Structure formats: C-alpha cells, structure tokens
Amino acid sequence: MSRTYRATVRGRFENLTAAQRERLRAEQSEHDMFAARFAPEGVFLYGPELVGYQFRYLLSIEDGSPEDADLLARLEAEDRAEAGIGERGFEGRITDTSLVCLEDMKIRGKRG
C-alpha cells in the first residue's frame, strides 16, 4: 500500500557567517514563499530575516500500516532536510515536522 505525503520540515539556521548571510540574501528571491511547492526532490525556502528555513517534500511511502508509513515519512523528510542544509554549506537544527497524507484528505463536493 502506497501513501503519499506532503512533508514540511522547519528549522533554524545556526552559526551563519557574514559570507553565508550575503549568499542567502543574494539568492533569497529564489527561495521565498512564492516558490513554495511540494516536490519529490524537495524545495528549500527561507525568509529575508535569515532565521528559519523550510524544506517541502512530496514523499511516497510503501508500508503495510498507516502508522508505520507516517513514521517512515517523518524520518525520511527529516533525514533529507538535514542532508539538504548540510549540502548547501549551512548549519541548522530542525524545530518541527508536519505531514499531510493525501490519501487521508477528505474532498468535499459542491454544496447545493
């Protein structure tokens, strides 16, 4: 059974150098909320204040139980976010992870 998740991992930058701040400010328009979407490869977002950041992922998890799939999705999203911040040359710490399983969403029909 496959479950598809929209995962948002929030974190805080740590120990940013002046050069890193300059680089983040120069690239900020590519990573603001207007670029927000969920993608398998992940989307890196942050605001001009350079305090917090987000990674957004669209994950497909194969597991027998919804509870196990939820846990695997959370762990995978957090692992990817930790790797993603490091690959970009920054330090950070995860503060929150939220998941929405698309199979669990209720679709409302038109009201008469």
N, C-alpha and C positions, 0 to 999 in steps of 0.2 A: 504494500500500500504506500503510495507516494503522497506526501503532504508538502504544500508549497507555502513558504513563509516570506513575509516582509519583515526583515530584521533591521532595527535601528540600534546601533551601538554608540552611546555618548561617552565622551571622555574629556579630560582636561589636559592641555599642554603643560609640560613641566620643563624647567631649565632652558627656556628658549634664549638663544644668544641674539645679539643685535643683528647679525647676518641672517639668522633664521627668520627673525621678525621681518626684516626687509624683504626677504624672499616671499614669505607668506603674504605680506601686504601687496607685493607686485603681482601675485597670482590670485589674489582674493576674488576678483570678479569671476573667475572660472570655477570657484568653489562656494559661491554664496547660495542662498536658499532658492534662487531662480534656477539653479542647476539640480535641484532636489528631484531625485527619482530613485527607484529601486532597480538594481541591475545585478546579474549574477557575478560580475567582476567587482562590484562594489562602487559606490560613489562617495567621495571624500568631500565633506562640507565643513566650513567654519565661518565665523563672523569676523568683521574688521577689528573687534576688540582683542582677538587672538587669545582668548581664554579657553573656550571649549571647542570641541570638534565633534563631528558625527561621521559614521560610516553607515551607508544603507545598502543592504543586500537583498536580493531575491534568491532564496535558497529552496532547493528541492531535496527533501529528506525521505529516504526509504526506510521504514521501520514498521514493525507489526503493531505497536500500540501508540496512540496519540501522545501519551505522557512521555514515552521514550523519544519519540520524534521531536517533541517540544524541547526536551533536554539537549538532544543532539544538535538541534538548530541553534540554540543559545550558545553552546560550546563552540560550534563551528563559526558563528558570527564573531564571537569574542576572539577566537584564535586568529581569524582573518584580520580583524581590526588591529590587534597587537602587531601582527606582521606588517600590516599596511602603514602604520605610523612609523615603525622602525625602518621600512624600506624607503620612506620619504626622508629619513635622516632626523627624525624628531623623537623626543621622549614624551610619553603621556601615560595617563592611567585611566582605566575605564571606570565610569561612575554609574552607568545604567545601561541596561539592555532591554529592549522591548520587542515583542514578537506579535505578529498577527498572522494566523493561519488562514489562508484564503478559502480553504475548504470549510472552515467553521463560520465564515461570514454569512449572514442572512441577507438575502436580496429581497427587498420589498417591491411588490408590484404596484402598479398605478392605483391610486385611490379614486373611487368613483365619485 
